Amino acid sequence: MRRAVVIGSGPNGLAAAITLARAGLEVEVHEAEEELGGGLRSAELTLPGFVHDVCSSIHPLGVASPLFRTLGLDVEWVQPDAPAAHPLDDGSAVLLEQGLAATAAGLGADEGAYRRLVGPVVESWREVEPVLLGPFPISPRALRQLGGRLGARGLTAGLRAGLSSARVLGERHFADERTRAWFAGHAAHSVLPLERRPSAGFGLALTCLGHVVGWPFPQGGSQRLADALAVNLRALGGEIRTSSPVESLPRADIVLADVVPRELLRLARGRLPERYVRGLQSYRHGPGAFKVDWALDGPIPWRAAECRRAGTVHLGGSLDEISASEWDAWRGRPAERPFVLLAQTSLFDPTRAPAGKHTAWAYCHVPHGSAEDMTRQIEAQVERFAPGFGELVLARHTMGPAELETHNRNLVGGDINAGAMDLGQLLFRPVRKRVPYRTPLEGVYLCSAATPPGGGVHGMCGYSAALVALKDLDRA
């Protein structure tokens, strides 16, 4: 039996291991931490009985993943009443509803513009999905299917709009400042300045996912998804070794590394050719994140009642204010009014906290490697839209870029996307190669979020890399 070793047990590492095990290889996964899961860990970070997601929490791509859908994972997905809300200073809020029509109706004068922009993409999602998520390289069949839909009214315009910046799309397509602010909140998930391409594409993808699959999360914590993937792998005969750091590339028929370029250089120990080394060394990481988890004495007292229906709340005010916050992170200065992404899972999942109590999870973008404590600024943004929030805080836990990187070496400088996802580096990660998963070392492949399709909990980087490795093995 041929043997494969996977380094890292994040969603991409586990996806790669499962794909190899399904093909009949003997697979072992090595995880440096005591717990498996990478960004899919949950823990009682504040007080006993309060379950917090250590890194990622809301997983639309976990449901949309072409691989995960085939695995029959034992995960109970929780769908909030509405995927996301964007409160404004006048006490109102704009909602992303799971229904496209309901969302458009809430946008007032921009109802028609939103339908024309998003509707064709939602209707053609089955053809669009392989191009966005893979597996990569994209198959000729997937390209033909998408090509057959490009004649659909508005689809080409929608896809072209996704390659632009959020500022350009918002100002060109939407007349109302409320809609522009709401769209900016979705686009800011890109961790890009809103004036850079393709920040608009992130906003469009997330709103479309809200209509196609919602923005759900696993009941009981993100760890449940990692555990379900591990159960699947073990059922196929795969082995997972935790507290098992790898210091150099092991010998095996296939080695798949769920690591960022810096870590691959360390593991290779001088075995990579100089040209490839230079390519990996030029790989760019983006801003970091500062995260706060709270144990709360009750639900967050939002001024806008709509926010109580949403699993995710975007706190940032206007498009201009969100833009300024994201530019501050890129220019090396912490924002006084940061754009804050907040998840309130316990409103819809009572397993997250003791009866009558709640949890909340929030982060903002900060300069790469910043040591600034952003707790005050984040809590001020919550208080801005939910007066009295501070009185409910029973305990808090914070993680800045240094703590995030200590927890997970792939989060270099606190970069949660494993590399800046601007237009050039989104399409070519980590180097300019048609098949970026292959390294110059025979049998060694990169399968982290530093490869296409990039960040997010979907496992498709690992799946794509494993498919390439299996094809190469068959040819050997």
LOBALO-76270 format. One record per residue (C-alpha): chain; z, y, x. Coordinates in nm, 4 decimals, padded with zeros to 6 digits. Each point is the difference from the previous one (the first is absolute). Example, Ala and Ser with C-alpha at 12.3 -4.5 7.8 and 13.67 -1.06 7.14 Angstrom:
% residues 2
kette | w | v | u
A | 00.7800 | -00.4500 | 01.2300
A | -00.0660 | 00.3440 | 00.1370
% end
This chain:
% residues 476
kette | w | v | u
A | 00.0000 | 00.0000 | 00.0000
A | -00.0894 | 00.3437 | 00.1307
A | 00.2899 | 00.2379 | 00.0513
A | 00.0380 | 00.3669 | -00.0915
A | 00.2728 | 00.2491 | 00.0830
A | 00.0558 | 00.3170 | -00.2038
A | 00.2084 | 00.2825 | 00.1475
A | 00.1814 | 00.1941 | -00.2725
A | 00.1010 | -00.0923 | -00.3547
A | -00.1053 | 00.3135 | -00.1861
A | -00.2400 | -00.0375 | -00.2942
A | -00.3005 | -00.0131 | 00.2336
A | 00.1569 | -00.2559 | 00.2313
A | 00.1003 | -00.2229 | -00.2911
A | -00.3427 | 00.0406 | -00.1624
A | -00.1676 | -00.1029 | 00.3251
A | 00.2315 | -00.2995 | 00.0402
A | -00.0625 | -00.1183 | -00.3555
A | -00.3772 | 00.0295 | 00.0450
A | 00.0114 | -00.2067 | 00.3197
A | 00.2332 | -00.2590 | -00.1527
A | -00.2285 | -00.0376 | -00.3011
A | -00.2798 | -00.0782 | 00.2446
A | 00.2038 | -00.2877 | 00.1418
A | 00.1429 | 00.1535 | 00.3180
A | 00.3530 | -00.0558 | 00.1243
A | 00.1520 | 00.3477 | -00.0308
A | 00.3165 | 00.1571 | 00.1319
A | 00.1084 | 00.3601 | -00.0574
A | 00.2299 | 00.1833 | 00.2404
A | 00.2071 | 00.2900 | -00.1335
A | 00.2163 | 00.2078 | 00.2351
A | 00.2438 | 00.1098 | -00.2726
A | 00.2644 | -00.2127 | -00.1685
A | -00.1743 | 00.0336 | -00.3359
A | -00.3676 | -00.0636 | -00.0710
A | -00.2201 | 00.2475 | -00.1859
A | -00.0726 | 00.2957 | 00.2297
A | -00.0343 | 00.2910 | -00.2439
A | 00.0960 | -00.2295 | -00.2901
A | 00.3747 | -00.0145 | 00.0513
A | 00.2821 | 00.0795 | -00.2396
A | 00.3690 | 00.0447 | 00.0762
A | 00.3263 | 00.1481 | -00.1251
A | -00.0368 | 00.3103 | 00.2125
A | 00.2620 | 00.2144 | -00.1751
A | 00.2612 | -00.1885 | -00.2054
A | 00.0500 | -00.3635 | -00.1092
A | -00.2180 | -00.0867 | -00.2973
A | -00.2553 | 00.2795 | 00.0624
A | -00.3318 | -00.1515 | 00.1126
A | -00.2293 | 00.2325 | 00.1942
A | -00.3486 | -00.0548 | 00.1393
A | 00.0257 | 00.0616 | 00.3727
A | -00.3590 | 00.1207 | 00.0395
A | -00.2678 | -00.0348 | -00.2698
A | 00.0953 | -00.0189 | -00.3659
A | -00.2888 | 00.0558 | -00.2465
A | -00.2920 | -00.2424 | 00.0326
A | -00.3177 | 00.0616 | -00.2016
A | -00.1995 | -00.1615 | 00.2826
A | 00.2280 | -00.3027 | -00.0127
A | -00.1351 | -00.0728 | -00.3467
A | -00.3557 | 00.1100 | 00.0821
A | -00.0201 | -00.2080 | 00.3193
A | -00.2940 | -00.2439 | -00.0196
A | 00.2031 | -00.2478 | 00.2086
A | 00.3365 | 00.0247 | -00.1723
A | -00.1655 | -00.0569 | -00.3387
A | -00.1092 | -00.3468 | 00.1132
A | 00.3409 | -00.1192 | 00.1200
A | 00.1973 | -00.0361 | -00.3238
A | 00.2958 | 00.1822 | 00.1554
A | 00.3371 | -00.0344 | -00.1698
A | 00.0545 | 00.3734 | -00.0473
A | 00.1125 | 00.1736 | -00.3170
A | -00.1891 | 00.3300 | 00.0000
A | 00.1702 | 00.2919 | -00.1739
A | -00.2263 | 00.2626 | -00.1558
A | 00.1627 | 00.3400 | -00.0637
A | -00.0911 | 00.1749 | -00.3245
A | -00.2203 | 00.2321 | 00.2073
A | -00.1083 | -00.0452 | 00.3628
A | 00.0763 | 00.3527 | 00.1242
A | 00.1182 | 00.3460 | -00.1031
A | -00.0415 | 00.3433 | 00.1572
A | 00.2633 | 00.2507 | -00.1219
A | -00.0625 | 00.3738 | 00.0165
A | 00.2319 | 00.2987 | 00.0204
A | -00.0512 | 00.0945 | -00.3655
A | 00.1848 | -00.3164 | -00.1073
A | -00.3108 | -00.1954 | -00.0929
A | -00.1643 | -00.2920 | 00.1784
A | -00.3476 | -00.1530 | 00.0294
A | -00.0194 | -00.3782 | -00.0320
A | -00.2176 | -00.2734 | 00.1386
A | -00.0034 | -00.2388 | -00.2951
A | -00.1291 | -00.3549 | 00.0257
A | -00.2565 | 00.0897 | -00.2641
A | -00.2862 | 00.2174 | 00.1221
A | -00.0379 | 00.1681 | -00.3377
A | 00.3711 | 00.0824 | -00.0217
A | -00.0047 | 00.1449 | 00.3516
A | -00.3079 | 00.2098 | -00.0698
A | 00.1491 | 00.1298 | -00.3254
A | 00.3033 | 00.1247 | 00.1926
A | -00.2200 | 00.2082 | 00.2300
A | -00.0965 | 00.2500 | -00.2687
A | -00.3129 | 00.1934 | 00.0927
A | -00.0743 | -00.2493 | 00.2772
A | -00.0164 | -00.3007 | -00.2317
A | -00.3787 | -00.0256 | 00.0114
A | -00.0226 | 00.0633 | 00.3734
A | 00.2505 | -00.2771 | 00.0715
A | -00.1805 | -00.2460 | -00.2251
A | -00.3315 | 00.0717 | 00.1704
A | 00.1486 | -00.0297 | 00.3487
A | 00.2218 | -00.3080 | -00.0401
A | -00.1454 | -00.1860 | -00.2966
A | -00.3074 | -00.1460 | 00.1764
A | 00.2098 | -00.1185 | 00.2958
A | 00.2513 | -00.1714 | -00.2292
A | -00.2791 | -00.1651 | -00.1984
A | -00.1617 | -00.1264 | 00.3226
A | 00.3216 | -00.0961 | 00.1783
A | -00.1027 | -00.3651 | 00.0399
A | -00.2997 | 00.1123 | 00.2089
A | 00.1841 | 00.2829 | 00.1792
A | 00.3034 | -00.2095 | 00.0988
A | -00.1662 | -00.2175 | 00.2712
A | -00.1352 | 00.3103 | 00.1733
A | 00.3449 | 00.1632 | 00.0044
A | 00.2161 | -00.3051 | 00.0695
A | -00.2318 | -00.2645 | 00.1435
A | 00.0008 | -00.2602 | 00.1295
A | -00.1791 | 00.1627 | 00.2910
A | -00.2639 | 00.0050 | 00.1335
A | -00.1306 | 00.0699 | -00.3485
A | -00.2229 | -00.2794 | -00.1244
A | -00.3633 | 00.0719 | -00.0938
A | 00.0791 | -00.1335 | -00.3476
A | 00.2773 | 00.2594 | -00.0506
A | -00.2325 | 00.2773 | 00.1139
A | -00.2743 | -00.1182 | -00.2359
A | 00.2422 | -00.0088 | -00.2912
A | 00.1193 | 00.3523 | 00.0723
A | -00.3578 | 00.1141 | 00.0491
A | -00.0840 | -00.1375 | -00.3428
A | 00.2708 | 00.2201 | -00.1506
A | -00.0862 | 00.3210 | 00.1839
A | -00.2450 | 00.0850 | -00.2712
A | 00.2933 | 00.0120 | -00.2435
A | 00.0490 | 00.3526 | -00.1187
A | 00.2398 | 00.1895 | 00.2214
A | 00.0969 | -00.2842 | 00.2367
A | -00.1941 | 00.1322 | 00.2991
A | 00.1464 | 00.3468 | -00.0537
A | 00.3522 | -00.1431 | -00.0219
A | -00.0352 | -00.1996 | 00.3214
A | -00.1515 | 00.2979 | 00.1808
A | 00.2883 | 00.2197 | -00.1203
A | 00.2436 | -00.2474 | 00.1535
A | -00.1388 | 00.0743 | 00.3460
A | 00.0923 | 00.3672 | -00.0317
A | 00.3319 | 00.1769 | 00.0457
A | 00.2556 | 00.0259 | -00.2793
A | -00.0238 | 00.3785 | 00.0118
A | -00.3769 | -00.0038 | -00.0521
A | 00.0136 | -00.2607 | -00.2762
A | 00.2897 | 00.1664 | -00.1810
A | -00.1525 | 00.3464 | 00.0017
A | -00.3518 | -00.1191 | -00.0752
A | 00.0799 | -00.2370 | -00.2881
A | 00.3184 | 00.1363 | -00.1605
A | 00.0532 | 00.3419 | -00.1532
A | 00.3748 | -00.0235 | -00.0737
A | 00.2505 | 00.0525 | 00.2829
A | 00.2213 | -00.2661 | -00.1618
A | -00.2723 | -00.2622 | 00.0398
A | -00.0705 | 00.1090 | 00.3570
A | 00.3691 | -00.0346 | 00.0860
A | 00.0193 | -00.3417 | -00.1661
A | -00.3059 | -00.1249 | 00.1899
A | 00.1346 | 00.1428 | 00.3272
A | 00.3143 | -00.2106 | -00.0411
A | -00.2078 | -00.3183 | -00.0151
A | -00.2224 | 00.1055 | 00.2903
A | 00.3014 | 00.0762 | 00.2194
A | 00.0717 | -00.3749 | 00.0205
A | -00.2742 | 00.0098 | 00.2641
A | 00.2403 | 00.1775 | 00.2404
A | -00.2944 | 00.2299 | 00.0753
A | -00.0304 | 00.3767 | -00.0389
A | -00.1547 | 00.0538 | -00.3423
A | -00.2857 | 00.1908 | 00.1629
A | -00.1056 | -00.3058 | 00.2038
A | -00.2311 | -00.2774 | -00.1085
A | 00.0413 | -00.2506 | -00.1577
A | 00.3308 | 00.1089 | -00.1548
A | -00.1767 | 00.0234 | -00.3363
A | -00.0845 | -00.3696 | 00.0212
A | 00.3670 | -00.0944 | 00.0134
A | 00.0695 | 00.2059 | -00.3098
A | -00.2914 | -00.1562 | -00.1875
A | 00.0913 | -00.3530 | 00.1097
A | 00.3607 | 00.0369 | -00.1118
A | -00.0837 | 00.1510 | -00.3377
A | -00.2617 | -00.2707 | -00.0600
A | 00.2487 | -00.2714 | 00.1000
A | 00.2422 | 00.1485 | -00.2510
A | -00.2557 | -00.0673 | -00.2723
A | -00.1220 | -00.3367 | 00.1320
A | 00.3284 | -00.1723 | 00.0952
A | 00.2783 | 00.2594 | -00.0355
A | 00.2533 | 00.0821 | 00.2734
A | 00.2373 | -00.2960 | -00.0273
A | 00.2723 | -00.1333 | 00.2278
A | 00.1678 | -00.3412 | 00.0396
A | 00.3091 | -00.0602 | -00.2081
A | 00.3006 | -00.0243 | 00.2287
A | -00.1582 | 00.1839 | 00.2935
A | -00.3039 | -00.0026 | 00.2241
A | 00.1552 | -00.2881 | 00.1934
A | -00.0904 | -00.2227 | -00.2954
A | -00.3701 | 00.0408 | 00.0814
A | 00.0566 | -00.0896 | 00.3658
A | 00.2113 | -00.2986 | -00.1025
A | -00.2695 | -00.1189 | -00.2411
A | -00.2625 | 00.0187 | 00.2753
A | 00.2328 | -00.1951 | 00.2293
A | 00.0508 | -00.2709 | -00.2650
A | -00.3780 | -00.0283 | -00.0331
A | -00.0436 | -00.0357 | 00.3767
A | 00.2733 | -00.2595 | 00.0367
A | -00.1481 | -00.2033 | -00.2845
A | -00.3173 | -00.0167 | 00.2092
A | 00.1981 | -00.1293 | 00.2974
A | 00.0338 | 00.3310 | 00.1823
A | 00.3114 | 00.0867 | 00.1993
A | 00.1732 | 00.3384 | 00.0224
A | 00.2356 | 00.0775 | 00.2869
A | 00.2147 | 00.3106 | -00.0423
A | 00.1982 | 00.1625 | 00.2836
A | -00.2912 | -00.1169 | 00.2134
A | -00.1458 | 00.2938 | 00.1944
A | -00.3239 | -00.0611 | 00.1896
A | -00.0300 | 00.1610 | 00.3428
A | -00.3511 | -00.1174 | 00.0947
A | -00.2979 | -00.1500 | -00.1780
A | 00.0660 | -00.3720 | -00.0559
A | -00.2476 | -00.2814 | 00.0599
A | -00.1606 | -00.1388 | -00.3169
A | -00.3431 | -00.0618 | -00.1513
A | 00.0471 | 00.3230 | -00.1997
A | 00.2477 | 00.2842 | 00.0559
A | 00.0198 | 00.2655 | -00.2711
A | 00.2076 | 00.3067 | 00.0849
A | 00.1369 | 00.2109 | -00.2845
A | 00.0727 | 00.2825 | 00.2455
A | -00.1230 | 00.3514 | 00.0764
A | -00.2200 | 00.0691 | 00.3066
A | 00.2929 | 00.1063 | 00.2176
A | 00.1689 | -00.3360 | -00.0609
A | -00.3177 | -00.1960 | 00.0663
A | -00.0257 | 00.1690 | 00.3398
A | 00.3582 | -00.1001 | 00.0748
A | -00.0523 | -00.3609 | -00.1074
A | -00.3275 | -00.0349 | 00.1912
A | 00.1725 | 00.0859 | 00.3309
A | -00.3080 | 00.1307 | 00.1758
A | -00.2442 | -00.2646 | -00.1199
A | -00.2188 | 00.2363 | -00.2063
A | -00.3114 | 00.1626 | 00.1521
A | 00.0313 | 00.3658 | 00.0942
A | -00.2485 | 00.1306 | -00.2567
A | 00.1869 | -00.1657 | -00.2872
A | 00.3311 | 00.1217 | 00.1419
A | -00.1299 | 00.3580 | -00.0031
A | -00.1079 | -00.0443 | -00.3612
A | 00.3442 | -00.1227 | -00.1034
A | 00.1720 | 00.2747 | 00.1958
A | -00.2046 | 00.2641 | -00.1845
A | 00.1131 | -00.1322 | -00.3394
A | 00.1720 | 00.2820 | -00.1885
A | 00.3211 | -00.0230 | -00.2009
A | 00.0765 | 00.2480 | -00.2760
A | 00.3188 | 00.1749 | -00.1123
A | 00.3168 | -00.1950 | -00.0604
A | 00.2241 | -00.0432 | -00.3013
A | 00.3615 | 00.0857 | -00.0750
A | 00.1473 | -00.2210 | -00.2709
A | 00.3124 | 00.0248 | -00.2152
A | 00.1471 | -00.2674 | -00.2294
A | 00.2643 | 00.0890 | -00.2557
A | 00.2569 | -00.1895 | -00.2020
A | 00.0357 | 00.2042 | -00.3195
A | 00.2599 | 00.0222 | -00.2740
A | -00.2743 | 00.0324 | -00.2627
A | -00.3719 | 00.0637 | -00.0498
A | -00.1531 | 00.3078 | 00.1627
A | 00.0340 | 00.2920 | -00.2488
A | -00.3602 | 00.1184 | 00.0030
A | -00.0641 | 00.3279 | -00.1772
A | -00.3379 | -00.1352 | -00.1140
A | 00.0600 | -00.2988 | -00.2272
A | -00.3367 | -00.1492 | 00.1038
A | 00.1439 | -00.0790 | 00.3437
A | 00.2366 | -00.2532 | -00.1547
A | -00.3013 | -00.2141 | -00.0923
A | -00.1404 | -00.0175 | 00.3525
A | 00.0778 | -00.2439 | 00.2807
A | -00.1223 | 00.2522 | 00.2597
A | 00.0571 | 00.3755 | -00.0040
A | -00.1862 | 00.2472 | 00.2241
A | 00.2102 | 00.3031 | 00.0903
A | -00.1954 | 00.2837 | 00.1519
A | -00.1053 | 00.2630 | -00.2516
A | -00.3468 | 00.1491 | 00.0413
A | -00.3012 | -00.1137 | 00.2027
A | 00.0628 | 00.2872 | 00.2440
A | 00.3635 | -00.0999 | 00.0464
A | -00.0849 | -00.3670 | 00.0608
A | -00.2763 | 00.1016 | 00.2384
A | 00.2407 | 00.2163 | 00.2014
A | 00.2501 | -00.2867 | 00.0207
A | -00.2566 | -00.2469 | 00.1309
A | -00.1354 | 00.2501 | 00.2548
A | 00.3549 | 00.0580 | 00.1263
A | 00.0338 | -00.3713 | 00.0760
A | -00.3271 | 00.0037 | 00.1949
A | 00.0834 | 00.3205 | 00.1860
A | 00.3347 | -00.1248 | 00.1231
A | 00.2421 | 00.1936 | -00.2195
A | 00.2197 | -00.1466 | -00.2751
A | -00.0735 | 00.1521 | -00.3411
A | 00.2731 | 00.1945 | -00.1761
A | -00.1494 | -00.1068 | -00.3341
A | -00.1455 | -00.3440 | 00.0782
A | -00.2190 | -00.1995 | -00.2314
A | 00.2269 | -00.2880 | -00.1114
A | -00.1041 | -00.3384 | -00.1352
A | 00.2809 | -00.1508 | -00.2090
A | 00.0315 | -00.3450 | -00.1588
A | 00.2524 | -00.0717 | -00.2759
A | -00.0367 | -00.3751 | -00.0427
A | 00.3409 | -00.0621 | -00.1566
A | -00.1094 | 00.1830 | -00.3168
A | -00.2249 | -00.2981 | -00.0716
A | 00.1661 | -00.2774 | 00.2040
A | 00.3727 | -00.0406 | -00.0765
A | 00.0372 | -00.2524 | 00.2862
A | -00.0096 | 00.2893 | 00.2484
A | 00.3461 | 00.1427 | -00.0789
A | 00.3287 | -00.0788 | -00.1775
A | 00.0136 | 00.0667 | -00.3744
A | -00.0223 | 00.3705 | -00.0757
A | -00.0846 | 00.0878 | 00.3605
A | -00.3374 | 00.0709 | 00.1630
A | -00.1863 | 00.0125 | 00.3276
A | -00.2671 | 00.2374 | 00.1229
A | -00.2243 | -00.0007 | 00.3078
A | -00.1841 | 00.2988 | 00.1429
A | -00.1767 | 00.1166 | 00.3125
A | -00.1918 | 00.2952 | 00.1370
A | -00.2474 | 00.0360 | 00.2835
A | 00.1308 | 00.1448 | 00.3262
A | -00.1489 | 00.0629 | 00.3450
A | -00.0720 | -00.3126 | 00.2003
A | 00.3241 | -00.1205 | 00.1583
A | 00.2034 | 00.2880 | -00.1496
A | 00.3783 | -00.0143 | 00.0422
A | 00.0603 | 00.2525 | -00.2806
A | 00.2392 | -00.1115 | -00.2771
A | -00.1877 | 00.0807 | -00.3228
A | 00.2713 | -00.1117 | -00.2443
A | 00.0840 | 00.3557 | -00.1089
A | -00.3641 | 00.0963 | -00.0578
A | -00.0815 | -00.3204 | -00.1905
A | 00.3050 | 00.0290 | -00.2237
A | -00.0786 | 00.3664 | -00.0656
A | -00.3435 | -00.1000 | -00.1281
A | 00.1553 | -00.2594 | -00.2336
A | 00.2586 | 00.2537 | -00.1191
A | -00.2801 | 00.2507 | -00.0611
A | -00.1485 | -00.2212 | -00.2706
A | 00.3197 | -00.1858 | -00.0988
A | 00.2969 | 00.2413 | -00.0011
A | 00.3261 | -00.1879 | 00.0417
A | -00.1510 | -00.2800 | 00.2078
A | 00.2419 | 00.0573 | 00.2878
A | 00.3010 | -00.0664 | -00.2224
A | -00.1247 | -00.3556 | -00.0628
A | -00.0259 | -00.1051 | 00.3660
A | 00.2543 | -00.2713 | 00.0774
A | -00.1401 | -00.0847 | 00.3436
A | -00.3129 | 00.0567 | 00.2044
A | -00.1811 | -00.1690 | 00.2870
A | -00.2559 | 00.1748 | 00.2198
A | -00.2700 | -00.1146 | 00.2419
A | -00.2036 | 00.2345 | 00.2172
A | -00.2988 | -00.0855 | 00.2193
A | 00.2165 | -00.1448 | 00.2805
A | 00.1899 | -00.2283 | -00.2384
A | -00.3195 | -00.1102 | -00.1731
A | -00.1595 | -00.0888 | 00.3332
A | 00.3125 | -00.1876 | 00.1116
A | -00.0150 | -00.1970 | -00.3237
A | -00.3727 | -00.0717 | 00.0403
A | -00.1957 | 00.0563 | 00.3242
A | -00.3188 | 00.0573 | -00.1998
A | 00.1436 | 00.3255 | -00.1398
A | -00.0730 | 00.1990 | 00.3156
A | 00.1635 | 00.3409 | -00.0254
A | 00.0801 | -00.0807 | -00.3634
A | -00.3709 | -00.0333 | -00.0900
A | 00.0105 | -00.2238 | -00.3076
A | -00.3797 | -00.0471 | -00.0104
A | -00.0175 | -00.1530 | 00.3507
A | -00.2417 | 00.2735 | 00.1039
A | -00.1527 | 00.3200 | -00.1358
A | -00.2425 | -00.0763 | -00.2841
A | -00.2436 | 00.2875 | 00.0359
A | -00.3709 | -00.0613 | -00.0526
A | -00.0805 | -00.1211 | 00.3513
A | 00.3032 | -00.2206 | 00.0453
A | -00.0027 | -00.1390 | -00.3530
A | -00.3456 | -00.1488 | 00.0515
A | 00.0502 | -00.1026 | 00.3634
A | 00.3462 | -00.1424 | 00.0661
A | 00.1157 | -00.0406 | 00.2718
A | -00.3266 | 00.0320 | 00.1980
A | -00.3662 | 00.0501 | -00.0889
A | -00.1125 | -00.3573 | -00.0584
A | -00.1800 | -00.1612 | -00.2920
A | 00.2649 | -00.2732 | -00.0010
A | 00.3160 | 00.1811 | 00.1145
A | 00.2268 | -00.3039 | -00.0420
A | -00.1440 | -00.1716 | 00.3091
A | 00.1490 | 00.0875 | 00.3364
A | -00.1756 | -00.0703 | 00.3325
A | 00.2400 | -00.2934 | 00.0532
A | -00.1374 | -00.3254 | -00.1383
A | 00.1943 | -00.1180 | -00.3038
A | 00.2115 | 00.3187 | -00.0244
A | -00.0340 | 00.2250 | -00.3053
A | 00.1645 | 00.3147 | -00.1328
A | 00.1030 | -00.0133 | -00.3671
A | 00.2340 | 00.2946 | -00.0600
A | -00.0487 | 00.3132 | -00.2108
A | -00.1634 | 00.1451 | 00.3125
A | -00.3098 | -00.1921 | -00.1176
A | -00.2020 | 00.0435 | -00.3232
A | 00.0807 | 00.0680 | -00.2762
A | 00.3086 | 00.1668 | 00.1493
A | 00.3456 | 00.0691 | -00.1393
A | 00.1409 | -00.1391 | -00.3222
A | 00.1536 | -00.3246 | -00.1219
A | -00.3070 | -00.2126 | -00.0675
A | -00.0249 | -00.2513 | 00.2857
A | -00.3735 | 00.0615 | 00.0309
A | 00.0122 | 00.0923 | 00.3693
A | 00.1531 | -00.3394 | 00.0703
A | -00.2330 | -00.1808 | -00.2380
A | -00.3122 | 00.1580 | 00.1498
A | 00.1134 | -00.0676 | 00.3569
A | 00.0790 | -00.3628 | -00.0815
A | -00.3434 | -00.0542 | -00.1566
A | -00.1657 | 00.1391 | 00.3150
A | 00.2166 | -00.2228 | 00.2189
A | -00.0875 | -00.3092 | -00.2031
A | -00.3724 | 00.0725 | 00.0254
A | 00.0300 | 00.0423 | 00.3750
A | 00.1952 | -00.3250 | 00.0250
A | -00.2686 | -00.1877 | -00.1882
A | -00.2608 | 00.1311 | 00.2440
A | 00.2041 | -00.0928 | 00.3076
% end
